[in-house]
Amino acid sequence: MSSILTNNSAMVALETLRGINRNLETVQSEISTGKKVASAKDNAAIWAISTTMSTDVESFKQISDSLNLGSSTVGVARKAAEQVTSLVQDVKSLIVSAQEENVDRAKIQTDIDAKVSQIESIVGAAQFNGLNLVDGSSSADVSILSSLDRSSGGSVSASYIDITRQDLSITNTGSAATFGSTAVTDTTIIDNGGTAAGTSDTLTTGNSQDITIASVADGYSYRVTLDDSATANTLGQRTFEYVASATDSANSVAANLANQMQTFLDATGDSNYTVSYADDVVTVDNDSGQTLTITAASANDGTAGVSSGGLGNLASVDVTTDAGATSALTSIESLLDTAIDAAASFGSAQNRISDQSEFVSTLIDSLTSGIGGLTDSDIEAASAKLQALQVQQQLGVQALSIANSAPQSLLSLFR
């Protein structure tokens, strides 16, 4: 049945053309924007996921800047610590040269003072954007934003890399120990191989002598003098002292005295004597072929020294006397360890920041690629589809034209 009121063919052709035009509009939008999901109406779920990921990418770009700033700050501190370590090594060399008695110790002291002043200058200038990690002004860790961690539930938490400050300051000085003025001339504080404190004893070649720390209390003072000046004279006369604090034990006192003596022997290259300790006993071995005189003295009213922070003990180094040179030789090792540990710590921290920065850069690339996979158009496919739809559009227009002309044929029935 034909009708002049309802043209079903035209209606079908029109609906088909509308569908083709809608698809053509979608493909043209993909090509012009480069995205298959450009807004929430294109695909709400994909749009929401990609938008969240895009905000994370922008956040990680800021984190990358934070890591670069942190790396620069730590890098300045590391370079300063390395330079300070080199200068402390120079000071050690000067202290070792001052152990000889026939050198101009005043000139050596002048060189040491210059090195110490240079260390102080480096530490004071080692700041980046106002933050100094080596001047001892604070002991609080410095936190560098390193990541944003998103859980499966959608919650976000920040992660940090904590940088430990290192104190390389010279100005944070302590106080020197004061040897007691009231001598104790028995064996209640120090036992010199069975003889009373203050009594000299001789140690012949091939033999050893034990010096026992008999009692320890705050302010107890211990002194050991080694003297071979009357025979071999390789050692001369050297005195080693320690004043105990309230936290010391017999073992720690013995360890300190033994370390002082052996450090001196190692620095001067003297292999005629060796010193060791076990528990509360210091043992001196004589391999020189000559006689060594050992004097152990004690007192009970000294004042223990207060340790300085950082490299503060460098300020009190004085090699102009035998006692000062010997004391400096003992303290310089711990100061050198402090500088080395600081440089190593900053080096490790900078490596960690560098690794994290590289990871964040890779993560940004991966997230960006993932977002593109979700939202970007396949231009090759879109181009092919555009061509097909344009042909379909032309055919649809032609089909609609034919359908619209169909009622005209009914006029012939009325002629």
C-alpha positions as a printed Julia matrix, in Angstrom:
415×3 Matrix{Float64}:
   0.0    0.0     0.0
   1.22   3.41   -0.93
   0.41   6.51    1.12
   0.87  10.2     0.5
   0.67  10.88    4.26
   3.31   8.47    5.52
   6.55   7.9     3.6
   8.16   4.97    5.43
  11.08   4.79    3.03
  11.92   8.43    3.65
  11.7    7.92    7.4
  14.1    4.97    7.28
  16.49   6.87    5.02
  16.33   9.91    7.28
  17.08   7.94   10.45
  19.95   6.19    8.73
  21.37   9.53    7.6
  21.04  10.93   11.12
  23.04   7.99   12.52
  25.71   8.45    9.87
  25.96  12.17   10.68
  26.26  11.44   14.42
  29.11   9.0    13.79
  30.72  11.43   11.39
  30.55  14.18   14.02
  32.19  11.85   16.58
  35.02  10.9    14.2
  35.62  14.52   13.2
  35.84  15.45   16.92
  38.38  12.66   17.51
  40.51  13.89   14.63
  40.33  17.57   15.61
  41.02  17.01   19.36
  43.2   13.91   19.06
  41.14  12.28   21.83
  38.49   9.62   21.76
  37.49  10.58   25.34
  37.66  14.37   25.54
  34.89  14.93   28.07
  32.82  13.05   30.61
  29.96  12.54   28.1
  32.28  10.56   25.79
  32.95   7.88   28.46
  32.34   8.85   32.07
  34.34   6.0    33.66
  37.42   6.39   31.44
  37.26  10.18   31.77
  37.22   9.94   35.6
  40.17   7.52   35.67
  42.23   9.55   33.22
  41.5   12.83   35.02
  42.67  11.37   38.35
  45.82  10.05   36.72
  46.44  13.44   35.06
  46.33  15.2    38.44
  48.82  12.63   39.75
  51.14  13.39   36.82
  51.07  17.1    37.63
  51.75  16.3    41.29
  54.73  14.12   40.39
  56.12  16.95   38.26
  56.12  19.11   41.4
  57.73  16.26   43.33
  60.45  16.12   40.68
  61.19  19.8    41.35
  61.29  19.08   45.09
  63.77  16.26   44.57
  65.98  18.46   42.37
  66.02  21.12   45.07
  66.82  18.51   47.73
  69.61  17.02   45.61
  71.2   20.44   45.18
  71.0   21.12   48.92
  72.53  17.77   49.85
  75.12  18.13   47.07
  76.4   21.38   48.58
  76.66  19.72   52.0
  78.47  16.7    50.52
  81.03  18.82   48.69
  81.63  20.83   51.87
  82.07  17.65   53.94
  84.52  16.23   51.4
  86.56  19.44   51.41
  86.52  19.51   55.22
  87.69  15.88   55.27
  90.64  16.79   53.05
  91.58  19.67   55.37
  91.29  17.5    58.49
  93.63  15.0    56.8
  96.07  17.87   56.27
  95.78  18.76   59.96
  96.5   15.15   60.88
  99.65  15.18   58.77
 100.79  18.35   60.52
 100.07  16.81   63.94
 102.09  13.71   63.04
 105.03  15.87   61.95
 104.82  17.69   65.3
 105.52  14.47   67.22
 109.24  14.92   66.58
 111.04  17.07   69.09
 113.47  18.7    66.64
 110.82  20.52   64.53
 109.51  24.07   64.7
 106.2   23.35   66.38
 105.21  27.03   66.43
 105.19  27.13   62.63
 103.3   23.85   62.48
 100.72  25.3    64.87
 100.35  28.33   62.59
  99.6   26.03   59.65
  97.08  24.08   61.75
  95.32  27.29   62.78
  95.05  28.33   59.12
  93.53  24.97   58.2
  91.03  25.21   61.05
  90.02  28.73   59.96
  89.46  27.47   56.41
  87.27  24.63   57.72
  85.2   27.14   59.67
  84.79  29.28   56.53
  83.67  26.31   54.42
  81.15  25.12   57.01
  79.65  28.59   57.33
  79.23  28.99   53.57
  77.84  25.5    52.85
  74.2   26.54   52.38
  71.73  26.27   49.53
  68.74  28.6    49.53
  69.52  29.43   53.16
  69.58  25.82   54.39
  72.89  24.66   55.93
  73.14  20.97   56.8
  76.64  21.02   58.35
  76.84  24.04   60.67
  75.29  22.34   63.71
  72.57  24.98   64.03
  69.94  22.25   64.31
  69.8   18.51   64.86
  66.38  18.0    63.23
  66.25  15.92   60.06
  65.38  17.63   56.79
  62.46  15.96   54.99
  62.3   16.02   51.19
  58.98  15.19   49.5
  59.68  12.1    47.39
  56.35  10.52   46.38
  52.57  10.46   46.59
  51.23   7.01   47.34
  47.65   6.3    46.21
  45.92   3.27   47.73
  43.37   1.07   45.99
  40.68   2.85   47.99
  41.7    6.22   46.55
  43.37   7.74   49.63
  46.66   9.56   49.06
  49.62   9.86   51.44
  52.94  11.66   51.04
  56.34   9.95   51.39
  59.57  11.71   52.36
  63.3   11.14   52.27
  64.77  12.2    55.62
  68.24  13.77   55.46
  70.27  13.62   58.67
  72.16  16.82   59.42
  75.87  16.51   60.24
  77.66  18.8    62.67
  81.04  19.92   61.29
  81.15  23.19   63.21
  84.27  24.47   64.92
  82.55  26.87   67.31
  80.73  24.2    69.33
  83.59  23.66   71.74
  83.67  21.73   74.99
  86.01  21.95   77.97
  89.35  20.27   78.51
  89.91  17.72   81.27
  91.84  18.82   84.35
  94.18  16.3    85.95
  93.7   15.99   89.71
  95.99  17.89   92.02
  95.81  15.43   94.93
  97.99  12.45   94.09
  97.1    8.96   95.28
 100.36   7.1    95.88
  99.07   3.58   96.39
  97.39   0.96   94.22
  93.77   1.9    94.93
  93.32   3.78   91.63
  96.05   2.45   89.34
  98.39  -0.5    89.88
 101.71  -0.28   88.0
 102.61  -3.95   87.75
 102.37  -4.41   91.49
 104.02  -1.13   92.45
 102.29   1.86   93.97
 101.0    4.69   91.85
 103.67   7.31   91.19
 106.47   4.72   91.42
 108.57   4.06   88.33
 109.2    0.52   87.2
 111.57  -0.78   84.54
 110.58  -3.08   81.72
 113.43  -5.01   80.12
 113.5   -6.29   76.56
 111.24  -9.18   75.64
 109.02  -8.66   78.69
 105.62  -7.08   79.24
 104.07  -5.13   82.08
 100.43  -4.87   83.12
  98.98  -1.6    84.33
  95.71  -2.29   86.11
  92.91   0.25   86.47
  91.97  -0.6    90.04
  89.15   1.86   90.69
  87.07   4.31   88.64
  85.0    7.29   89.76
  84.14  10.74   88.44
  87.29  12.89   88.47
  89.75  10.03   89.03
  92.86  10.86   87.01
  95.22   8.39   85.33
  98.67   9.12   83.88
 101.15   6.76   82.22
 104.64   7.92   81.26
 106.85   5.88   78.93
 110.55   6.79   78.94
 113.46   5.17   77.09
 115.59   8.32   76.81
 118.3    6.83   79.03
 118.88   3.86   76.69
 117.37   3.47   73.2
 115.86   6.96   73.05
 113.58   6.0    70.16
 110.55   7.0    72.13
 112.0    9.63   74.41
 109.66  10.54   77.24
 105.95  10.61   76.54
 103.03  11.13   78.91
  99.47   9.93   78.35
  96.56  11.07   80.53
  92.88  10.42   81.03
  90.37  11.82   83.55
  87.31   9.63   84.12
  83.74  10.89   84.06
  80.74   9.49   85.92
  79.93   7.23   82.95
  83.38   5.64   82.63
  84.3    2.09   83.61
  87.65   0.42   84.27
  87.46  -1.05   80.76
  86.84   2.32   79.07
  89.7    3.95   80.98
  92.08   1.13   80.03
  90.91   1.32   76.41
  91.46   5.07   76.22
  94.97   4.96   77.66
  95.98   2.01   75.48
  94.6    3.64   72.35
  96.44   6.88   73.1
  99.74   5.08   73.43
  99.34   2.77   70.44
  98.11   5.63   68.24
 101.24   7.57   69.07
 103.47   4.57   68.33
 101.7    3.95   65.0
 101.95   7.58   63.96
 105.66   7.83   64.72
 106.44   4.41   63.24
 107.93   3.16   66.5
 107.74  -0.65   66.44
 109.92  -1.19   69.52
 106.89  -1.19   71.81
 103.29  -2.36   71.5
 100.34  -1.56   73.72
  97.08  -3.48   74.14
  94.29  -3.8    76.68
  91.85  -6.4    77.96
  89.11  -5.6    80.44
  90.73  -3.28   83.0
  94.39  -4.03   82.18
  96.75  -2.13   79.87
  99.68  -4.27   78.66
 102.95  -2.77   77.41
 105.37  -5.06   75.48
 109.07  -4.16   75.11
 110.75  -5.46   71.95
 113.37  -2.72   71.69
 116.36  -4.5    73.16
 116.61  -1.68   75.68
 115.06  -0.83   79.04
 111.78   1.09   79.16
 110.82   3.01   82.28
 107.1    3.05   83.03
 105.54   5.4    85.55
 101.83   5.18   86.41
 100.41   8.06   88.46
  96.93   8.81   89.77
  94.85  11.46   91.52
  91.3   11.58   92.82
  90.1   15.17   92.33
  90.33  15.88   88.62
  87.65  17.23   86.29
  86.52  15.2    83.29
  86.44  17.05   79.99
  83.21  17.86   78.21
  83.17  16.65   74.63
  82.59  19.29   72.01
  80.11  18.94   69.19
  81.13  18.5    65.59
  84.77  19.4    65.0
  84.97  21.69   68.01
  88.06  19.93   69.37
  90.04  21.25   66.4
  89.89  24.68   68.01
  91.84  23.42   71.01
  94.59  21.59   69.11
  97.96  22.81   70.39
 101.09  21.0    69.26
 103.57  23.45   70.72
 104.25  21.1    73.65
 104.91  17.36   73.95
 101.69  16.83   75.89
  99.66  18.89   73.43
 101.1   17.07   70.41
 100.36  13.69   71.97
  96.81  14.68   72.92
  96.15  16.1    69.45
  97.28  12.87   67.84
  94.67  10.96   69.82
  91.78  13.35   69.17
  92.39  13.91   65.47
  91.36  10.35   64.58
  87.84  10.77   65.92
  87.56  14.18   64.23
  88.63  12.68   60.91
  86.06   9.92   61.37
  83.38  12.57   61.99
  84.2   14.36   58.73
  84.4   11.13   56.73
  81.11   9.85   58.15
  79.42  13.16   57.27
  80.6   13.06   53.65
  79.59   9.4    53.33
  76.16  10.09   54.81
  75.46  12.94   52.39
  76.77  10.87   49.49
  74.36   8.05   50.31
  71.47  10.5    50.7
  72.23  12.18   47.38
  72.32   8.8    45.63
  68.95   7.93   47.12
  67.47  11.23   45.95
  68.93  10.69   42.47
  67.43   7.19   42.28
  64.04   8.48   43.42
  64.19  11.35   40.93
  64.89   8.9    38.11
  62.0    6.7    39.26
  59.61   9.66   39.4
  60.63  10.68   35.87
  59.97   7.14   34.64
  56.67   7.03   36.54
  55.53  10.29   34.92
  56.28   8.84   31.48
  54.42   5.61   32.31
  51.37   7.44   33.67
  51.3    9.78   30.67
  51.49   6.8    28.32
  48.7    5.06   30.21
  46.45   8.12   30.04
  47.11   8.34   26.31
  46.16   4.71   25.85
  42.85   5.39   27.58
  41.89   8.67   25.91
  43.9    9.27   22.72
  42.41   8.6    19.29
  43.72   6.02   16.88
  44.24   8.5    14.05
  44.82   5.84   11.39
  41.55   4.11   12.26
  39.72   7.43   12.58
  40.93   8.52    9.13
  39.71   5.32    7.52
  36.39   5.57    9.34
  35.98   9.18    8.21
  36.35   8.19    4.59
  33.77   5.41    4.97
  31.28   7.66    6.76
  31.62  10.36    4.13
  30.71   7.81    1.46
  27.83   6.57    3.63
  26.65  10.15    4.08
  26.58  10.71    0.33
  24.7    7.46   -0.18
  22.27   8.37    2.62
  21.54  11.73    1.06
  20.94   9.99   -2.28
  18.68   7.37   -0.66
  16.67  10.09    1.1
  16.29  11.95   -2.15
  14.93   8.82   -3.87
  12.55   8.12   -0.98
  11.26  11.7    -1.02
  10.56  11.49   -4.76
   8.5    8.28   -4.44
   5.11  10.06   -3.76
   5.5   11.95   -7.06
   4.82   8.68   -8.92
   1.3    8.54   -7.42
   0.26  11.59   -9.48
   0.22   9.46  -12.6
  -2.73   7.52  -11.18
  -4.91  10.66  -11.34
  -4.28  11.61  -14.96
